[in-house]
Amino acid sequence: MIIKNKYFWIKLALLIFLIIVPFSLNVGKDGLETKYLEVSSLSFYQTETCEISFFDFWNHNIGNKNIIIKADYFSSIDCFGKVNGVDYLGESFNVYIGTNLNINLVLQSLFWIILISFIKIPTKDNLNVNILKSTPLVNILFVAGLFTSQIFTESKFYFLYNKNMDSNLGVDNFFVLSIFLGFLIILKISDDVITPRASLLLNYLPFIFLVIGTYSSSNMNFYIAYFCLLGTRNINLNVLRHKFTLIYIVSSIVWFFNQSSINNYFDVDKIRGFVNSENNPGSLMFWIIVFYLFLNGLIYIFNKFDHLINFEILQNNFLVAGSLTVIFGFLGTLNSNLNFLNFYVFGQNKNGMNTFQSVAGNTWRGFSSSAEAIGEFYGVAILISLYFIFKLKKVSPFQVILIGINFYGLLKTNDAAVLISIIIISSIYLTLQLTTSSKNATKVLLGLGVFIFLILSILYSVFNPGISRDYDFLSENLLIESLKNSIYFESENLYVENLIKNSNYKDITYLDDYDERLSNSTKALLENYISDKNIKFLPSFSSTISIGSSLINRTDKWGLFIARYNPDILELTFGSGPMQFNNFYNSHQIKFTDGLILPHSSLLNTLLFFGMTGVGFGLFWILKILFTTNSDLKYLLLFYILNLLKSDSILYVSSFILFIFIINYCRKSSYGVIT
C-alpha cells in the first residue's frame, strides 16, 4: 500500500535532500582545497577542522582503503556534517564527522517520518476513528517536556556527548529550550503523519530492524518517544486501576526506597537508547514513566489494530527487511563512508562492522549492534516463511531469493541457538500437523524430544571432548567461573585457587573475608552446592544451572553475572527498576571491571529490572498464553522464549517491540491458522 504518484517523487526527493545537503555544505575558507588523506596531508586535516564537508572529503578520497569514518558526537552546530578531526592509528586514519544533538533530533526524525509517510493513509470506514484524530496538544507538550528532562536526569551522558550542554534551569538556557522545541516539533509532525497510518503500522513492523531509530548524540529512541505519545492517549481510570498498574506503582515505591545513594555513570555503549545511564532519583523516575508509557502505547496499538494485520504483507516485509539489513551490512563493510551513513541515517545504536571477519572467529553482526538480536530476527523471518510455504503449498522465486539472503545472514551471525530452535519448532509443528491423533502426537513428540536431546549431547561431546564427560566439572563449572571473577583474584591468590582446584568449597566459607569478597549470589550458589540438604544421586540447583549453562555456552557470561550480582532482599524481590543497570554494575567489586559485559540472558535482565516478582509474574503470564492460545503464532513465541534465555535481545528496542507484539497477538487471537 505504497503511494506511487507525484507525492511519492516529492518525498523521495526530500529524503535524498536530507541525506546529501546537510553533509555537503562547505562554508569555510575561500580557496581551501580538499586533499587526499595520507600521512603527508594529515596535518592539513588536523589544522583545518570544520572546513571540509563529509561528501567533499569522500569525493576526494575515493578508493582510500585506510580510512575509518566515525561520528564525532561532541561537535558544535557549525561543525555538523564536516570533518572535525583525524587520528592516525597504525596504518589507518580515523576520520571524525561532526554531529550535533539539536540537528540530529530534527534531521533524523524527519527522515524516518518521511519514510513512514510512504504508507498510504487508510480510508476504510471500519477503522477506529479515535486513533485517526490528532493527539491533544497537552499530551504532546507533556511528552516533549518528559524527554527534555532527560538532559537533566542523565546530565553526565549529555556532557560527554554534547559540546553546548547546559544543565542549568532557567529561561535563558537556550540549549534546553532548543531540545524541548525539537521534541515538540517532531512529536507534532509524527502525530500528524504517523497517527493516521497507525492502523497499518503492524504490517511494516519488521522494518524497525532496518530503521533502528536511535538518535546520534542521545540516549533516546524515536519509536520510544512516539509510542509514549500514544501511551498518554491510553491513560484512563480502567488502565490506572488495572492490576499491572497497581503492581507497577508499588514496585516503583520500592525502587525509590532501595535506590543506591551513589550517583554513578553507566556507559550504555551498544544498548544506547533503551537503558538508564545515570543512577539518581530523577533518572529512575524518568525511566519508570517512559517504560510504562512506551509499553502502554505498544499495547494500545496492538489491541486496536491486530485484526487488520495482513500476514502476506507481513511475511514479505520480514524477508525484505531482513535482506536489506544483510545488504546494507555488506555495503557498510565494503566502504567506511557508507558505514557512517548507515549509522546516522538508520539510527544505529553502534556502527556496523567494517570487516567481513567474525569477531574472534565467532560472530558477524554486520548491520546490527547485536549478532544475537539480528540472528533471532532472521529466524523469525525464516520460520514465518516456512509456515506459509507449508500452508499455501507455494512460494515465489523472489521469496526463495529473500529466504536465501536471510538464511545467509543467520549463518554469518553464527547463532547456533537460532538454527537449533528453527529445527525444534519446525519439527514440533510438523509433528502436530501430520499426526492424526493427539495420543500419537504426544508419543512422537516425546520420541522427537529424546532424539534431539541425544543429538545435542553428541554434538556437545564432539566439540568439547573430555570436559563434556566429566560430570563433576560440569556441575561445578559455573561456580568456578563465578569464584574466579571475584575480587579474590584481583591479584594472584594461590591459596583460594588451590581450594577451587581441589573442590574444597566448604573451606572457602571459612575465610575471614568471605562475606565481603563474594557477592550474595555467588555465596548462595556455593552454599547450595555444598549443602547437606541436597538429595543424593540428584543434581543440586547449583549443579543443574551449571550443567545447563555449559550446554548452551553461557558459563563465562553467567559466571561473571553471578560474581557481580549482589542484591539485598528487596532488590532480589522487586529489582532495581526498568532499564536500570547501575546498581548491578556498581554494587559489588569484582576482578573484571572494564567494558560492557551484559548478562546474556533476557531472563537475568528481567531479574535485574523487576526482581523475582517480575520474573515469576512474567513466566506465569507467558506460559499461560503459550498453553491457552489457539494461534499458530505461539510457535514464534516458543522460538523467542528459547532464545531469550541466552540472549540480551529485550535490551534492543526493535526486539522488545517484536516480542511484545507476538505475546499480545497470541494473548488475543482465537484463530488457529494465521490468515
N, C-alpha and C positions, 0 to 999 in steps of 0.2 A: 504493500500500500504506500508506495513512494510516489510523490507528485513529480511528473515529468512535463513541465510546461515552462513558461518564461520565468516563474519564480524559482524553479529548480536551478536555472542557469545563474540567476542573480545570487542565490545562496551559495552556489559553488564558487562564484567569483569572489564573494565575501570571505569564504574560507581560505581561498588562495591568498587574498589580500592580507588576512590576519596572520598568515604564516610567513609571508615573504616580506612585506613592507616594514614591520617593526624591527626585523633583523637585517635590514638593508640600508638603514639611514646613516649616511656619513655626513656629519655636520661639523667636522673638526677643522684642522688647519688646512688652508688652501695650499694646493700643490703637493700634499703629502701622498707619496706613492706606496701602495701596499707591496710588501716584499714576500718572496718565497721563504718560508721558515726553515732555517738551518742554523748551525752554530754561529756562523758569521753574522746572521741577522737577528740573533737572539736579543742583543742589547737594544735594537730598534723597537721590538715589541715590549720590552720591559720598560722602555722610556716613554713610548707613545701609547700609553694606556687610554682607553675610552675614546679612541680616534678611528679605529678600523671596525667596520661592521662585520657581523658574522658571515654574511653571504659574500661580501667583498673578500674577506680572508679565505673563504672556501674556494672562491673562483681563482685566486692566485696560488692556491696550494693543492690543486687537483693532482692526484697521484702521489702526494706526500704520505707515505705509509708510517711515518714516525710521529704522527700527531694523535693525541687523545684529547677530544673535546669534552670539557666538563662545565657544569653550571657554576657560576660564582653567585652565591646567594646574597652576598654582602654588598652588592652594588647599589649605587645611587640611581635615581631615575635617569639622570643624564647618561649613565653608562649602560643602560639597558640595551641588550642586543649587540654589544660591542666587545671586542677583545679587551679584557680588563686584567690581563696578567698572563705570563708564560713561565713555566718552570721546566728546567732541563734535568730529567732524571734518567740515568743510564743512557739508553740510546733513544729515548722517547721524549717528546715535548708535551707537557700538559698545558693545554690552552684553555683559559677560563673565559667563558662568555657571560656577561653581566645579566642578571635577572633581578627583579625588584618586586616585593610583595604587593605594592599598590597597583603596579601594572599587571602583574600575574593574575591578581584577583579578577580583574575585569577582562583582560585579554583571553585567558584560558577559559573562563566561564562562557564568554561569547562564542568561542569556537565550539565548545561542547553543546551549547544551547542551539546553535545553528545546525549542528549535526542532527540533533533530536527533531528539529523543525522539518526535516525531510519526511518524517512520518505524517501521513495525511490525517487531518482532523476528522474524527468520525462524525457522521450525521444521522445515525440510526436513532429512531425515536425511543427505543427501549433502553438506551443508556441512562445511567443515573445522572440526573441533571445537576445535582448538588456539586459533583466533582467538576462540572464544566463551569461553574461560577467562579469568579475571582475570589481569592483568599482575602479576608478583611485586612485593611491596612494595619490595624493594630497588631495582628499576628505577624505581619512582615516586619514591623518595627521591633517587636519583641525578639524575633529570631535574629534579626540583624544586630540588635544590642547584645544578645546572648553570645554570638560568635565573636563580636568585637571584644567582649570581656575576656576572651582567651588571651589577648595581648597582655592583660594584667595578671591573670591567674597562672600563665606559663611564660612569664617575662624572661626567664633565663634562656629558654629556647629562642625567643624572638630577638633577644640581644645578640645571640650568636649568629642569627640568620638575616638580620636587617640592620643596615648602617644608620638609618634615621630613626631607629627605635626610641620611643619616648613613652615611659610608663607613668608619667605624672598625670594626675587628674586635673583637668582644667579646660576651659573653653578655648584656650589658646594652644592646646595640644593638637596641632593640625595633622600629625601622623595618625592618631587615633580617630580623629574626625574623618579623615580620608578613608580609613579602613571601614568605618561604620557606613559611610556614604557608598563605598564599593559594594558592601554586602547588601545594602538597601536596594541598589540598582539591580544587581544580579538576581536577587530574590524576587523583585518585582517583574523583571523580564522573564525569569523562569516560570513564575506563576502565569504570566500572560501567554507564554509559548508552550510550556510543557504540560501544565494542568489540563488544558482542553484535550490533550492527547493521552492523558493518563490511563484511559481505558484500554489503550493498545500497547502500553509500555511493556507489559509482560511478554508479549510476543518477541520483543527485541532485547530481553533480559541478558542473553549471552554476550552482548556487545560491551557489557560493563567489564569484561575481562580484557577487552581491547582498549577501550577508553576508561582508564582506571579512575581518573578524576581527582587525583591528589594535587593540591596546589604547590608549585615550587615555592620555596622560602616559607612554607607554612606547615603547621601540624593539623591541617584540616582537609576534608574531602568534600567535593562538590555534591555528591549524592547524599552524604550525611546532612548537609545544610538543607537541601531540597526536601528530603523526607522528614526532617524535623519540622519544616514548614507545614507539610501535610499532617504531621503528628499533632500540631496545635489545633487542627480542624476536627480532630477526633477526641478532644477533651470534653467530656460531659459527665453528668452525675453517675451514669451507669459505669463508665470507664473508671472513674475515681473510686467507686465502691467495689470494683472487681477485686477478687482475692489476690491477683497478681500485683495490683497497685498497692494494696494494703501491706502485703509481704515486703514489697519493694520499699515502702516508706519506713517500715520497722527496721529493715536491713540498713537503710540509709542512716538512721539514727545511730545504729551500732557502728557503722563505718566511721562516722564523725567522732564518736566517743573513743574508738580504739585506734584512731589515726596516729601515726608516729609524729612527734613534735619536730623532728629534724626536716628542714626544708632542703631536700637534695634534688639534683638534676638527674634525669634518666635519658640516656641517648637512645632515641627512638629508632634511628637507623632505617632499616628496610620496612618497618611497620609504621612509619610516619603516616599521620592522618587518621589513625584509629586507636591511639593509645595516649595516656597522660604522660607528659614529660617532666612534671614537677610535683613534688609532694607538699601540698599545703591545702588548707580548708577550701580556698577559692577554686582551685583546680579540681578538687574532689567534687564539689558542688556542680561545677561546670559539666563534668563527665557524667554525673548522676542524672542531670536534667537532659543532656544531649542523648545519652543512651536510651533513656525512657522515651523521648520524643521520636528518635530515629526508629526504634522498634515499633512504636505505636503507629508511625507513618507507614512503615512497611506493611504491617498487618491491615491497616486501613485500606490500602490499595489492593492488597491480595484478596481481602474479603469481598471487596466491591466488584472486582473485575476478573476473578479467576475463571468465571463461567464464559468469558469472552476469549479465552486462550485458543489460538489456532495452532494445534500441535504440529501440523505440517510446516507452517511457517517457523515455529519454534525450533523444530528439528533442523531445518535448513540453516537457520541463524546460528545454531550451535556449531554446525560444521563450518559455516563461513567465518564466524568469529574465531574459532579455533585455528582455521587455516591461515587467517590474517595474522594472528599472533606468531605463528611459525614463520611466515614470510617476512613480516616486519622485524622479527628477531634476527633472521638471517641477514637482512639488509643492514641492520644496525651493527652486526658483526663485521660485515664487509667494509663499512665506511663509518668512521667515528663521527662525522658530521651528521649522518642520518641517525646514528645512535643518540646524539644530543637532541635532535628534532623529535625522535620517538619519546624521549624522556619528557620534553616540555609539552609537546602537542597532545600526547595521550595521558599526561598527568601520572607518570610512573612514580612509585614510591622510591625507586632506586634505578639507576641506569641499567639498561640491559647489558648482557655480556658482550665484550668486544673481542671475543675469541671463540672459535669453534670447539676448543678443547674443553673437556669437562673439568669441573672443579675437583682437584686432587684425584682425577681419574674416576670421579663418581657421577656427578650430575651436570647437566647443561640446562640452565633455567631460561636461556635465551631472552625473550621479551619481558618475562615476568620477574618479580622480585623474589619469588619462591618457586623452586622446582616442584615441591610437593603440591602447592596450590594449583599451579597450572597443569600439573600431571593429573590431578583429580578432575579438573575441568575437561581435559581431553577424554578422560574415562567416561564422564557423563555424556559427552557428545557421541562417543562410540556406542555406549550402551543404548541410548535413545535410538540411534540409527539401526542397530541390530534388532531392536524391538519392532520397529516399523517394517524392516525387511521381512521379519518373521510373520508379522500380522498381515501385511499387504501383499506379500509374495512378489515384490517388485522393487527395483532400485535403478535409478538413472545413472548413466555413465559419469555425469558430473558429480553425483553424490559419491560414487565409488572413488573418484579422484580426491574429493574432500575428505572422505574417511581415511584414505591413504595418507594424506598430509597430516591429519590429526594423529593417526597411529604413529607416524614418524616422529612427530613432536613428543608423543608419550615415550617412545623408545629413547629419545635424546635426554629426557628427564631422568631416565634410569630408575623410575619409580616402580620397583617390583611389586609393592603392595597394591598399586592400582591394577597392574596386569593380573595379579592373582585374584583380586576382587572381581574383576570383569569375568574371569573364568568361573569363579564360585557363583556369582549372581546369575550368570547365563545358564549354568548347569542346574541351579535350583529352579529357575523359571521354566526351562525346557522340560525338566522332570515333572513339574506340576502340570504343565500344559499337555504333555504327551501321555501321562499316566491316567487311566480312566477312573480308577477308584482312589479315594483318599487313603485307604489302608495300604494299597500297593505303593502309593506315592510316599508314604511315611517310611516304608521299608527301603525303597530306592534312595530316599534322601539320607537315611542312616548309613546305608552302604556307601553312598557318594561321600558323606562326611568322613567316614573311616578311610576311604581311598585317598581323598585329598590330604587328610592328616598324614597318612603314610608317605605320600609323595613329598610333602613339605618337609617331613622329618628326614627323608632320604637326601633331599637337596641340601638341607642344613648340614647333614653329616658329611656330604661330599665337599662342601665349601668350608667346613670347619672341622677338619679331621682331628681326632684326638679329643679336642675340647668338648665336642657335642656328645661324646660317650662318657664324659666324666660328670656324673650326676652331682657330686659334691661341689664341683666347681660351678656348675650352672646354678645351683641353689644358693651359692654364696656370691655369685658374680656381681650382682647389683650392690650388695652390702660392701664388698671390697672396693668397688668403684666410688661409692659414697665416702668411705673412710679415707681413701687416697686423695680425695678432693678437699678434705677437711684441713683446717689450719694446722693440724699435726704435721702436715707435710709441706708447710711453707718453706722449711729448710729440711735438710736430711734428718731423718728420725729412724735410726736403725732398730731401736727397741720396739716401737709400735709396728714397724714394718715386719719384724720377725713374728710379732704376735699375730698379725694378719696372715703371714705366710704359713704359720703353723695352726691356723684356725683357732687360736686361743682368744676368742672374742669375749669370754667372760672376764678375762684378766684386764681387758680394756676398760670395763666398767669400774674397776678398782683404782684407776688412775686418778690422781688428785684433781686434775683439771678436766676430768671427763665431762662434767655438766657444762662448762664454759666453752670447750673446744668443739663439741659436736652439736649439730642442730637437733631440735626436738624430733624431727622426722627421722634423722639418722639413728638417734637413740631408740626410737620406737621400733625401727626396723631391726636393729641389733638385738634389743631385748626380746622381741618376738621370736627371733631366730634361736636364741639360747634358752627360751622359756621351758620350764619343766612341764608346763601345761599342754605342750604340743602332743598330738596323738601320734603314737609310734606307727611307723610304716606309712604315714600320710605326710605330705609336704606341708610345712607351716605356711602361714600367709606370706611371710617374707620370701620363702623359697619359691612359692608359686609365682609371685610377681617377678622375682629374679629370673626364673626359667622363661617366663613369658617375654620379658624384656630382651633376653638373649636371642630368643627365636625370631623376634621382629627387629633385631639390630638396633635397640634403643638403650642398651645398658649404659653406655658412656653419657648420653644426654640425660637420662633419668637419674643416673648416679649423681651427676652434677646438680640436678634439681633437688634431690633429697639432701645433699650436703648443704645446700643453701636455704632450703625451706624450713623456717624456724617459727611456726605460728604459736600464739598462745591459744587458749580455749575459745575465746571469742572469734579470733581470726580463722581458726580451723572450722568453726561452726558457720560463720557468715561471710568469710572472705575479707578482702580489702576494699571492694567496690569495683564497678565496671571499668575495665581497661587500666587498672592500677598495678604497675609492676614495681613501684618504688619501694614498698615495704619488703617485697620479696628480694630485691637485689641489694638492699642496704641493711637488712635487719640482722644478718649474721655473716661474719667474716669467714672466707674460705681461702684455699690456696690460690685458686684461679680467680682473677679479678678483671681481666682485660676483655673487651669486646662484648658483643651481644650474643649470648647463648640462650636461646629460648628453650622451654621445657620439651618441645617436640611432642606435644600431646594436647589436643584441644580439651580433653578431659581434665588434665592438670591445669590448663589455663582457666577453665571454669572453676576449679577448686580454689585457685588464687583469687579470682574475682568475687565469687559468690559462696565459697566455702562448701562444707558437706551438705548444707541445706540446699544450695543451688544445684549441686551435683545430684543429690537424691531426688529432688523435685523434677529436675531436667530429665534424668534417666527414666523415672517412672512415667513422665508425660510422653516422652518419645517412644518408649517401648509399648505403652498403651496404644498410641497411634499406630505403631507398626503392626500390632496384632489385631487391631479392630478395623482398620481401613479396608475398603474394598478396591481402592485404586491400585492399578499396576505401578503407579509411581512409588509405591512402597519399596520396590526393588532398588530404586535410586536412593531412597532414604537409608536402606540397609547398606548400600555401597558407601554412602557418606559416613555412616556410623563406624564401619570397619576401618575406614581410612583416617577419620578424625582421632581415633585412639592413638595414632602415631604421628600426627602432623599438627602444625600450628595454624591451619588454614583459616580458622574463625577470626584470626587477628587481621585478616585482609578483608577489606570492605566487600569486594566482589564475591568472595567465597561465602562470607557471612550472609549476604543478601540471598544468594542462591540456596543456601542451606535453609534459611527461614522460609523461602518460597516453597521448597519441597515439603517441609514439615507442614506448613499451613495448607497446602493443596491436599496432602494425604489426610489431614485432620477433617477437612470439609467434604472431600469428594465421596460420593456414594456410587460412583461408576467403577466397574472393574477394568474395562478396557479404556486406554487413553484414546480419546477421539479427537 
